[in-house]
Amino acid sequence: MRRHIINSTDAVISEALEGLTLAHPNLLRYNAEHGFITRAAPARDKVGLVSGGGSGHEPLHVGLVGVGMLDVAVAGAVFASPTALQVHEGTIAADSGRGVVQIVKNYTGDVLNFTIAGELAGDHDVQTEMVLVDDDLATDTSDPDAPGRRGTTATVIVEKVAGALAERGGDLRQVTTIARRTARHSRTMSLALAAGTHPGSDDPQFDLDAGEIELGVGIHGERGVRRAAFAPADELAASLVEPLVEDLGLRRGAAVLAVVNGLGGETPIELAIVTRAVHRLLADRGITVRRNLVGDYVTSLDMHGFSVTLTPADDELTDLWDAPVRTPALTW
């Protein structure tokens, strides 16, 4: 049975957001009325960046608000989109007169509510552009009626490079262009050894036998595309890296930004071992890891598993990735 350190299921998100801002008073403020996080010192005369979605993926998005990344992060209930009104208020708060880029993971509720919010912002003379992140290779399909690939860990990369360019004074078109290009060229694959459990619930979202893994899981606890046999870390890493390399068409001499992301229930030791495997797998193919990020950045509550994200790293992306950033979850 899974127990949670909470007061009540109704107050989980509001109390967590309040606690986050108390932990980082120099970086964050909490708008309790509309359920979003802003910078403690709002930026001036720059393109605003707003993102958000269901809670349960922390530190995405609320932990990525700050200099060099987001201006506002809007938080819905666990695995549920924030309302269009929440997103609208967050969009208005992100605007400093040069327009706002909405960074949206490709889930139906998020897309709908950010779209409505963008239209409402236009009524207030706030220009917006939406950037859709759809990096999850497991949900790539040729079905024209399908919603398309889900948005997952590449969201962190998009928020970072777009945030860096906005901080440097890039205009709305420039920030939107780099964000869309980064999203378009990024792919992610995930696997889980155990599902996450909603706060207040005793049962995980799905069950696995001891000898099984779920390959291609989603960050809302969605089952994967297939089950596979549990294996050593090197083999598990290969099951994610190999399809990513193939889909991106990476060849010997290529350079990438690689993110090894924990889904919430794994240990740092496990992530370090996976990172070793990812580097070796890419090196064997003549692919250079120009930059990497390792840790829990896009979680699925306490799901025991990990994801790997690869993005081709040219000089522009590398420069924007290296630009200064100061948020609760990402600082350099």
Contacts in CASP RR format, 6 or more apart in sequence:
PFRMAT RR
TARGET T0000
AUTHOR 0000-0000-0000
METHOD contacts of the structure
MODEL  1
MRRHIINSTDAVISEALEGLTLAHPNLLRYNAEHGFITRAAPARDKVGLV
SGGGSGHEPLHVGLVGVGMLDVAVAGAVFASPTALQVHEGTIAADSGRGV
VQIVKNYTGDVLNFTIAGELAGDHDVQTEMVLVDDDLATDTSDPDAPGRR
GTTATVIVEKVAGALAERGGDLRQVTTIARRTARHSRTMSLALAAGTHPG
SDDPQFDLDAGEIELGVGIHGERGVRRAAFAPADELAASLVEPLVEDLGL
RRGAAVLAVVNGLGGETPIELAIVTRAVHRLLADRGITVRRNLVGDYVTS
LDMHGFSVTLTPADDELTDLWDAPVRTPALTW
1 202 0 8 1.000
2 197 0 8 1.000
2 201 0 8 1.000
2 202 0 8 1.000
2 203 0 8 1.000
2 204 0 8 1.000
2 302 0 8 1.000
4 197 0 8 1.000
4 199 0 8 1.000
4 200 0 8 1.000
6 12 0 8 1.000
6 15 0 8 1.000
6 199 0 8 1.000
6 200 0 8 1.000
7 15 0 8 1.000
9 199 0 8 1.000
9 200 0 8 1.000
12 55 0 8 1.000
12 78 0 8 1.000
12 199 0 8 1.000
13 35 0 8 1.000
13 55 0 8 1.000
13 75 0 8 1.000
13 76 0 8 1.000
13 77 0 8 1.000
13 78 0 8 1.000
14 32 0 8 1.000
14 35 0 8 1.000
16 55 0 8 1.000
16 58 0 8 1.000
17 30 0 8 1.000
17 32 0 8 1.000
17 35 0 8 1.000
17 37 0 8 1.000
17 62 0 8 1.000
17 75 0 8 1.000
18 30 0 8 1.000
18 32 0 8 1.000
20 28 0 8 1.000
20 30 0 8 1.000
20 37 0 8 1.000
20 62 0 8 1.000
20 63 0 8 1.000
20 328 0 8 1.000
21 28 0 8 1.000
21 29 0 8 1.000
21 30 0 8 1.000
21 37 0 8 1.000
23 328 0 8 1.000
24 328 0 8 1.000
25 40 0 8 1.000
26 40 0 8 1.000
27 39 0 8 1.000
27 40 0 8 1.000
27 65 0 8 1.000
27 66 0 8 1.000
27 326 0 8 1.000
27 327 0 8 1.000
27 328 0 8 1.000
28 37 0 8 1.000
28 38 0 8 1.000
28 39 0 8 1.000
28 40 0 8 1.000
28 62 0 8 1.000
28 63 0 8 1.000
28 65 0 8 1.000
28 66 0 8 1.000
28 328 0 8 1.000
29 37 0 8 1.000
29 38 0 8 1.000
29 39 0 8 1.000
29 40 0 8 1.000
30 36 0 8 1.000
30 37 0 8 1.000
31 37 0 8 1.000
31 38 0 8 1.000
31 89 0 8 1.000
31 90 0 8 1.000
31 93 0 8 1.000
33 89 0 8 1.000
34 74 0 8 1.000
34 85 0 8 1.000
34 86 0 8 1.000
34 89 0 8 1.000
34 90 0 8 1.000
35 74 0 8 1.000
35 75 0 8 1.000
35 76 0 8 1.000
35 82 0 8 1.000
35 86 0 8 1.000
36 72 0 8 1.000
36 73 0 8 1.000
36 74 0 8 1.000
36 75 0 8 1.000
36 82 0 8 1.000
36 86 0 8 1.000
36 89 0 8 1.000
36 90 0 8 1.000
36 93 0 8 1.000
37 62 0 8 1.000
37 63 0 8 1.000
37 65 0 8 1.000
37 72 0 8 1.000
37 73 0 8 1.000
37 75 0 8 1.000
38 65 0 8 1.000
38 71 0 8 1.000
38 72 0 8 1.000
38 90 0 8 1.000
38 93 0 8 1.000
38 94 0 8 1.000
39 65 0 8 1.000
39 66 0 8 1.000
39 67 0 8 1.000
39 71 0 8 1.000
39 72 0 8 1.000
42 71 0 8 1.000
42 93 0 8 1.000
42 96 0 8 1.000
43 67 0 8 1.000
43 71 0 8 1.000
43 96 0 8 1.000
43 167 0 8 1.000
44 96 0 8 1.000
45 96 0 8 1.000
45 97 0 8 1.000
45 98 0 8 1.000
46 96 0 8 1.000
46 98 0 8 1.000
46 166 0 8 1.000
46 167 0 8 1.000
46 169 0 8 1.000
46 170 0 8 1.000
47 98 0 8 1.000
47 99 0 8 1.000
47 100 0 8 1.000
47 101 0 8 1.000
47 166 0 8 1.000
47 169 0 8 1.000
47 170 0 8 1.000
47 171 0 8 1.000
47 172 0 8 1.000
47 175 0 8 1.000
48 71 0 8 1.000
48 72 0 8 1.000
48 94 0 8 1.000
48 95 0 8 1.000
48 96 0 8 1.000
48 98 0 8 1.000
48 99 0 8 1.000
48 100 0 8 1.000
48 101 0 8 1.000
48 166 0 8 1.000
49 69 0 8 1.000
49 70 0 8 1.000
49 71 0 8 1.000
49 72 0 8 1.000
49 94 0 8 1.000
49 100 0 8 1.000
49 101 0 8 1.000
49 103 0 8 1.000
49 159 0 8 1.000
49 162 0 8 1.000
49 163 0 8 1.000
49 166 0 8 1.000
49 175 0 8 1.000
50 70 0 8 1.000
50 71 0 8 1.000
50 72 0 8 1.000
50 73 0 8 1.000
50 74 0 8 1.000
50 87 0 8 1.000
50 90 0 8 1.000
50 91 0 8 1.000
50 93 0 8 1.000
50 94 0 8 1.000
50 100 0 8 1.000
50 101 0 8 1.000
50 102 0 8 1.000
50 103 0 8 1.000
51 61 0 8 1.000
51 64 0 8 1.000
51 70 0 8 1.000
51 72 0 8 1.000
51 73 0 8 1.000
51 74 0 8 1.000
51 102 0 8 1.000
51 103 0 8 1.000
51 104 0 8 1.000
51 155 0 8 1.000
51 159 0 8 1.000
52 61 0 8 1.000
52 73 0 8 1.000
52 74 0 8 1.000
52 75 0 8 1.000
52 76 0 8 1.000
52 82 0 8 1.000
52 87 0 8 1.000
52 103 0 8 1.000
52 104 0 8 1.000
52 105 0 8 1.000
52 110 0 8 1.000
53 61 0 8 1.000
53 74 0 8 1.000
53 75 0 8 1.000
53 76 0 8 1.000
53 81 0 8 1.000
53 82 0 8 1.000
53 105 0 8 1.000
53 107 0 8 1.000
53 110 0 8 1.000
54 75 0 8 1.000
54 76 0 8 1.000
54 77 0 8 1.000
54 78 0 8 1.000
54 79 0 8 1.000
54 80 0 8 1.000
54 81 0 8 1.000
54 82 0 8 1.000
54 110 0 8 1.000
55 75 0 8 1.000
55 76 0 8 1.000
55 77 0 8 1.000
55 78 0 8 1.000
55 79 0 8 1.000
56 78 0 8 1.000
56 79 0 8 1.000
56 299 0 8 1.000
56 300 0 8 1.000
56 301 0 8 1.000
57 219 0 8 1.000
57 298 0 8 1.000
57 299 0 8 1.000
57 300 0 8 1.000
58 299 0 8 1.000
59 296 0 8 1.000
59 297 0 8 1.000
59 299 0 8 1.000
59 328 0 8 1.000
59 329 0 8 1.000
60 155 0 8 1.000
60 156 0 8 1.000
60 297 0 8 1.000
60 298 0 8 1.000
60 299 0 8 1.000
61 70 0 8 1.000
61 73 0 8 1.000
61 74 0 8 1.000
61 75 0 8 1.000
61 155 0 8 1.000
61 159 0 8 1.000
62 73 0 8 1.000
62 75 0 8 1.000
63 73 0 8 1.000
63 327 0 8 1.000
63 328 0 8 1.000
63 329 0 8 1.000
64 70 0 8 1.000
64 73 0 8 1.000
64 156 0 8 1.000
64 159 0 8 1.000
64 327 0 8 1.000
64 328 0 8 1.000
64 329 0 8 1.000
64 330 0 8 1.000
65 71 0 8 1.000
65 72 0 8 1.000
65 73 0 8 1.000
65 327 0 8 1.000
65 328 0 8 1.000
66 325 0 8 1.000
66 326 0 8 1.000
66 327 0 8 1.000
67 167 0 8 1.000
67 324 0 8 1.000
67 325 0 8 1.000
67 326 0 8 1.000
67 327 0 8 1.000
68 160 0 8 1.000
68 163 0 8 1.000
68 164 0 8 1.000
68 166 0 8 1.000
68 167 0 8 1.000
68 323 0 8 1.000
68 324 0 8 1.000
68 325 0 8 1.000
68 326 0 8 1.000
68 327 0 8 1.000
69 159 0 8 1.000
69 160 0 8 1.000
69 163 0 8 1.000
69 325 0 8 1.000
69 327 0 8 1.000
69 330 0 8 1.000
70 103 0 8 1.000
70 159 0 8 1.000
70 163 0 8 1.000
70 327 0 8 1.000
71 93 0 8 1.000
71 94 0 8 1.000
71 100 0 8 1.000
72 90 0 8 1.000
72 91 0 8 1.000
72 93 0 8 1.000
72 94 0 8 1.000
74 82 0 8 1.000
74 86 0 8 1.000
74 87 0 8 1.000
74 90 0 8 1.000
75 82 0 8 1.000
76 82 0 8 1.000
76 83 0 8 1.000
76 86 0 8 1.000
78 198 0 8 1.000
78 199 0 8 1.000
78 301 0 8 1.000
79 198 0 8 1.000
79 220 0 8 1.000
79 221 0 8 1.000
81 107 0 8 1.000
81 109 0 8 1.000
81 110 0 8 1.000
81 112 0 8 1.000
81 113 0 8 1.000
82 113 0 8 1.000
83 113 0 8 1.000
84 112 0 8 1.000
84 113 0 8 1.000
84 114 0 8 1.000
84 116 0 8 1.000
84 117 0 8 1.000
84 120 0 8 1.000
85 117 0 8 1.000
86 113 0 8 1.000
87 102 0 8 1.000
87 113 0 8 1.000
87 114 0 8 1.000
87 116 0 8 1.000
87 117 0 8 1.000
87 118 0 8 1.000
88 116 0 8 1.000
88 117 0 8 1.000
88 118 0 8 1.000
88 120 0 8 1.000
88 121 0 8 1.000
90 117 0 8 1.000
91 100 0 8 1.000
91 102 0 8 1.000
91 117 0 8 1.000
91 118 0 8 1.000
91 120 0 8 1.000
91 121 0 8 1.000
91 126 0 8 1.000
91 128 0 8 1.000
92 121 0 8 1.000
92 124 0 8 1.000
92 126 0 8 1.000
94 100 0 8 1.000
95 121 0 8 1.000
95 126 0 8 1.000
97 126 0 8 1.000
98 171 0 8 1.000
98 172 0 8 1.000
99 126 0 8 1.000
99 127 0 8 1.000
99 128 0 8 1.000
99 172 0 8 1.000
100 121 0 8 1.000
100 126 0 8 1.000
100 127 0 8 1.000
100 128 0 8 1.000
100 129 0 8 1.000
101 128 0 8 1.000
101 129 0 8 1.000
101 130 0 8 1.000
101 131 0 8 1.000
101 162 0 8 1.000
101 166 0 8 1.000
101 172 0 8 1.000
101 175 0 8 1.000
101 176 0 8 1.000
101 179 0 8 1.000
102 114 0 8 1.000
102 117 0 8 1.000
102 118 0 8 1.000
102 128 0 8 1.000
102 129 0 8 1.000
102 130 0 8 1.000
102 131 0 8 1.000
103 131 0 8 1.000
103 133 0 8 1.000
103 155 0 8 1.000
103 158 0 8 1.000
103 159 0 8 1.000
103 162 0 8 1.000
103 179 0 8 1.000
104 110 0 8 1.000
104 111 0 8 1.000
104 114 0 8 1.000
104 130 0 8 1.000
104 131 0 8 1.000
104 132 0 8 1.000
104 133 0 8 1.000
105 133 0 8 1.000
105 134 0 8 1.000
105 150 0 8 1.000
105 151 0 8 1.000
105 152 0 8 1.000
105 155 0 8 1.000
106 132 0 8 1.000
106 133 0 8 1.000
106 134 0 8 1.000
106 147 0 8 1.000
106 148 0 8 1.000
106 149 0 8 1.000
106 150 0 8 1.000
106 151 0 8 1.000
107 147 0 8 1.000
107 150 0 8 1.000
107 151 0 8 1.000
107 220 0 8 1.000
108 147 0 8 1.000
111 132 0 8 1.000
114 130 0 8 1.000
115 130 0 8 1.000
117 128 0 8 1.000
118 126 0 8 1.000
118 128 0 8 1.000
118 130 0 8 1.000
121 127 0 8 1.000
121 128 0 8 1.000
122 128 0 8 1.000
127 172 0 8 1.000
129 172 0 8 1.000
129 173 0 8 1.000
129 176 0 8 1.000
131 158 0 8 1.000
131 162 0 8 1.000
131 176 0 8 1.000
131 179 0 8 1.000
131 180 0 8 1.000
131 183 0 8 1.000
132 183 0 8 1.000
133 151 0 8 1.000
133 152 0 8 1.000
133 154 0 8 1.000
133 155 0 8 1.000
133 158 0 8 1.000
133 183 0 8 1.000
133 186 0 8 1.000
134 148 0 8 1.000
134 149 0 8 1.000
134 150 0 8 1.000
134 151 0 8 1.000
134 183 0 8 1.000
135 149 0 8 1.000
135 150 0 8 1.000
135 151 0 8 1.000
135 152 0 8 1.000
135 153 0 8 1.000
135 154 0 8 1.000
135 155 0 8 1.000
135 183 0 8 1.000
135 186 0 8 1.000
135 187 0 8 1.000
135 188 0 8 1.000
135 309 0 8 1.000
136 149 0 8 1.000
136 150 0 8 1.000
136 151 0 8 1.000
136 152 0 8 1.000
136 187 0 8 1.000
136 188 0 8 1.000
136 189 0 8 1.000
136 190 0 8 1.000
136 216 0 8 1.000
136 218 0 8 1.000
137 149 0 8 1.000
137 187 0 8 1.000
137 188 0 8 1.000
137 189 0 8 1.000
137 243 0 8 1.000
137 244 0 8 1.000
137 247 0 8 1.000
138 150 0 8 1.000
138 189 0 8 1.000
138 190 0 8 1.000
138 215 0 8 1.000
138 216 0 8 1.000
138 217 0 8 1.000
138 218 0 8 1.000
138 224 0 8 1.000
138 225 0 8 1.000
139 146 0 8 1.000
139 148 0 8 1.000
139 149 0 8 1.000
139 150 0 8 1.000
139 225 0 8 1.000
140 148 0 8 1.000
140 149 0 8 1.000
140 247 0 8 1.000
141 148 0 8 1.000
150 218 0 8 1.000
150 219 0 8 1.000
150 222 0 8 1.000
151 188 0 8 1.000
151 219 0 8 1.000
152 188 0 8 1.000
152 190 0 8 1.000
152 218 0 8 1.000
152 219 0 8 1.000
152 298 0 8 1.000
152 307 0 8 1.000
152 309 0 8 1.000
153 188 0 8 1.000
153 259 0 8 1.000
153 261 0 8 1.000
153 297 0 8 1.000
153 298 0 8 1.000
153 307 0 8 1.000
153 309 0 8 1.000
154 182 0 8 1.000
154 183 0 8 1.000
154 186 0 8 1.000
154 187 0 8 1.000
154 188 0 8 1.000
154 259 0 8 1.000
154 309 0 8 1.000
154 311 0 8 1.000
155 298 0 8 1.000
156 259 0 8 1.000
156 261 0 8 1.000
156 293 0 8 1.000
156 297 0 8 1.000
156 298 0 8 1.000
156 330 0 8 1.000
157 182 0 8 1.000
157 186 0 8 1.000
157 257 0 8 1.000
157 259 0 8 1.000
157 309 0 8 1.000
157 311 0 8 1.000
157 321 0 8 1.000
158 179 0 8 1.000
158 182 0 8 1.000
158 183 0 8 1.000
158 186 0 8 1.000
160 320 0 8 1.000
160 321 0 8 1.000
160 325 0 8 1.000
160 330 0 8 1.000
161 178 0 8 1.000
161 179 0 8 1.000
161 182 0 8 1.000
161 317 0 8 1.000
161 320 0 8 1.000
161 321 0 8 1.000
162 175 0 8 1.000
162 176 0 8 1.000
162 178 0 8 1.000
162 179 0 8 1.000
162 182 0 8 1.000
163 175 0 8 1.000
163 320 0 8 1.000
164 320 0 8 1.000
164 321 0 8 1.000
164 323 0 8 1.000
164 325 0 8 1.000
165 174 0 8 1.000
165 175 0 8 1.000
165 178 0 8 1.000
165 320 0 8 1.000
166 175 0 8 1.000
167 323 0 8 1.000
168 323 0 8 1.000
178 316 0 8 1.000
178 320 0 8 1.000
182 311 0 8 1.000
182 317 0 8 1.000
185 248 0 8 1.000
185 311 0 8 1.000
185 312 0 8 1.000
186 309 0 8 1.000
186 310 0 8 1.000
186 311 0 8 1.000
187 244 0 8 1.000
187 247 0 8 1.000
187 248 0 8 1.000
187 309 0 8 1.000
187 310 0 8 1.000
187 311 0 8 1.000
188 244 0 8 1.000
188 259 0 8 1.000
188 307 0 8 1.000
188 308 0 8 1.000
188 309 0 8 1.000
188 310 0 8 1.000
189 215 0 8 1.000
189 216 0 8 1.000
189 239 0 8 1.000
189 240 0 8 1.000
189 241 0 8 1.000
189 243 0 8 1.000
189 244 0 8 1.000
189 307 0 8 1.000
189 308 0 8 1.000
190 216 0 8 1.000
190 217 0 8 1.000
190 218 0 8 1.000
190 219 0 8 1.000
190 240 0 8 1.000
190 263 0 8 1.000
190 305 0 8 1.000
190 306 0 8 1.000
190 307 0 8 1.000
190 308 0 8 1.000
191 213 0 8 1.000
191 214 0 8 1.000
191 215 0 8 1.000
191 216 0 8 1.000
191 217 0 8 1.000
191 228 0 8 1.000
191 236 0 8 1.000
191 239 0 8 1.000
191 240 0 8 1.000
191 305 0 8 1.000
191 306 0 8 1.000
191 307 0 8 1.000
192 208 0 8 1.000
192 213 0 8 1.000
192 214 0 8 1.000
192 217 0 8 1.000
192 224 0 8 1.000
192 263 0 8 1.000
192 300 0 8 1.000
192 303 0 8 1.000
192 304 0 8 1.000
192 305 0 8 1.000
193 208 0 8 1.000
193 213 0 8 1.000
193 230 0 8 1.000
193 304 0 8 1.000
193 305 0 8 1.000
194 204 0 8 1.000
194 208 0 8 1.000
194 265 0 8 1.000
194 303 0 8 1.000
194 304 0 8 1.000
194 305 0 8 1.000
195 204 0 8 1.000
195 205 0 8 1.000
195 206 0 8 1.000
195 207 0 8 1.000
195 208 0 8 1.000
195 214 0 8 1.000
195 221 0 8 1.000
195 303 0 8 1.000
196 204 0 8 1.000
196 205 0 8 1.000
196 221 0 8 1.000
196 265 0 8 1.000
196 300 0 8 1.000
196 301 0 8 1.000
196 302 0 8 1.000
196 303 0 8 1.000
196 304 0 8 1.000
197 203 0 8 1.000
197 204 0 8 1.000
197 205 0 8 1.000
197 301 0 8 1.000
197 302 0 8 1.000
198 205 0 8 1.000
198 301 0 8 1.000
199 301 0 8 1.000
205 221 0 8 1.000
206 214 0 8 1.000
206 221 0 8 1.000
206 223 0 8 1.000
208 214 0 8 1.000
208 227 0 8 1.000
210 230 0 8 1.000
211 229 0 8 1.000
211 230 0 8 1.000
212 227 0 8 1.000
212 228 0 8 1.000
212 229 0 8 1.000
212 230 0 8 1.000
213 227 0 8 1.000
213 228 0 8 1.000
213 229 0 8 1.000
213 230 0 8 1.000
213 231 0 8 1.000
213 236 0 8 1.000
214 223 0 8 1.000
214 224 0 8 1.000
214 227 0 8 1.000
215 224 0 8 1.000
215 225 0 8 1.000
215 226 0 8 1.000
215 227 0 8 1.000
215 228 0 8 1.000
215 239 0 8 1.000
216 224 0 8 1.000
216 225 0 8 1.000
216 226 0 8 1.000
217 223 0 8 1.000
217 224 0 8 1.000
217 263 0 8 1.000
217 300 0 8 1.000
217 303 0 8 1.000
217 305 0 8 1.000
218 224 0 8 1.000
218 300 0 8 1.000
219 263 0 8 1.000
219 298 0 8 1.000
219 299 0 8 1.000
219 300 0 8 1.000
220 300 0 8 1.000
221 300 0 8 1.000
221 301 0 8 1.000
221 303 0 8 1.000
228 239 0 8 1.000
231 239 0 8 1.000
233 270 0 8 1.000
233 273 0 8 1.000
233 274 0 8 1.000
233 277 0 8 1.000
234 277 0 8 1.000
234 280 0 8 1.000
236 274 0 8 1.000
236 277 0 8 1.000
237 274 0 8 1.000
237 277 0 8 1.000
237 278 0 8 1.000
237 281 0 8 1.000
237 308 0 8 1.000
238 277 0 8 1.000
238 281 0 8 1.000
240 307 0 8 1.000
240 308 0 8 1.000
241 277 0 8 1.000
241 278 0 8 1.000
241 281 0 8 1.000
241 282 0 8 1.000
241 308 0 8 1.000
241 310 0 8 1.000
242 281 0 8 1.000
244 308 0 8 1.000
244 309 0 8 1.000
244 310 0 8 1.000
245 282 0 8 1.000
245 285 0 8 1.000
245 287 0 8 1.000
245 310 0 8 1.000
248 310 0 8 1.000
248 312 0 8 1.000
250 256 0 8 1.000
250 285 0 8 1.000
250 287 0 8 1.000
250 310 0 8 1.000
250 312 0 8 1.000
252 285 0 8 1.000
252 286 0 8 1.000
252 287 0 8 1.000
253 286 0 8 1.000
253 287 0 8 1.000
253 288 0 8 1.000
254 286 0 8 1.000
254 287 0 8 1.000
254 288 0 8 1.000
254 312 0 8 1.000
255 287 0 8 1.000
255 288 0 8 1.000
255 289 0 8 1.000
255 290 0 8 1.000
255 312 0 8 1.000
255 313 0 8 1.000
255 314 0 8 1.000
256 282 0 8 1.000
256 287 0 8 1.000
256 288 0 8 1.000
256 289 0 8 1.000
256 290 0 8 1.000
256 310 0 8 1.000
256 311 0 8 1.000
256 312 0 8 1.000
256 313 0 8 1.000
257 289 0 8 1.000
257 290 0 8 1.000
257 291 0 8 1.000
257 292 0 8 1.000
257 293 0 8 1.000
257 310 0 8 1.000
257 311 0 8 1.000
257 312 0 8 1.000
257 313 0 8 1.000
257 317 0 8 1.000
257 318 0 8 1.000
257 321 0 8 1.000
258 278 0 8 1.000
258 279 0 8 1.000
258 282 0 8 1.000
258 289 0 8 1.000
258 291 0 8 1.000
258 292 0 8 1.000
258 293 0 8 1.000
258 308 0 8 1.000
258 309 0 8 1.000
258 310 0 8 1.000
259 292 0 8 1.000
259 293 0 8 1.000
259 294 0 8 1.000
259 297 0 8 1.000
259 307 0 8 1.000
259 308 0 8 1.000
259 309 0 8 1.000
259 310 0 8 1.000
260 271 0 8 1.000
260 274 0 8 1.000
260 275 0 8 1.000
260 278 0 8 1.000
260 292 0 8 1.000
260 293 0 8 1.000
260 294 0 8 1.000
260 295 0 8 1.000
260 306 0 8 1.000
260 307 0 8 1.000
260 308 0 8 1.000
261 293 0 8 1.000
261 295 0 8 1.000
261 296 0 8 1.000
261 297 0 8 1.000
261 298 0 8 1.000
261 306 0 8 1.000
261 307 0 8 1.000
261 308 0 8 1.000
261 309 0 8 1.000
262 271 0 8 1.000
262 295 0 8 1.000
262 296 0 8 1.000
262 297 0 8 1.000
262 298 0 8 1.000
262 299 0 8 1.000
262 305 0 8 1.000
262 306 0 8 1.000
262 307 0 8 1.000
263 296 0 8 1.000
263 298 0 8 1.000
263 299 0 8 1.000
263 300 0 8 1.000
263 303 0 8 1.000
263 304 0 8 1.000
263 305 0 8 1.000
263 306 0 8 1.000
263 307 0 8 1.000
264 296 0 8 1.000
264 299 0 8 1.000
264 300 0 8 1.000
264 301 0 8 1.000
264 302 0 8 1.000
264 303 0 8 1.000
264 304 0 8 1.000
264 305 0 8 1.000
265 299 0 8 1.000
265 302 0 8 1.000
265 303 0 8 1.000
265 304 0 8 1.000
265 305 0 8 1.000
266 304 0 8 1.000
266 305 0 8 1.000
266 306 0 8 1.000
268 295 0 8 1.000
270 306 0 8 1.000
271 294 0 8 1.000
271 295 0 8 1.000
271 306 0 8 1.000
272 294 0 8 1.000
274 306 0 8 1.000
274 308 0 8 1.000
275 292 0 8 1.000
275 294 0 8 1.000
278 289 0 8 1.000
278 308 0 8 1.000
279 289 0 8 1.000
279 292 0 8 1.000
282 288 0 8 1.000
282 289 0 8 1.000
283 289 0 8 1.000
290 313 0 8 1.000
290 318 0 8 1.000
291 313 0 8 1.000
291 318 0 8 1.000
291 321 0 8 1.000
291 322 0 8 1.000
297 329 0 8 1.000
297 330 0 8 1.000
298 307 0 8 1.000
311 317 0 8 1.000
313 321 0 8 1.000
322 332 0 8 1.000
324 332 0 8 1.000
325 331 0 8 1.000
325 332 0 8 1.000
END
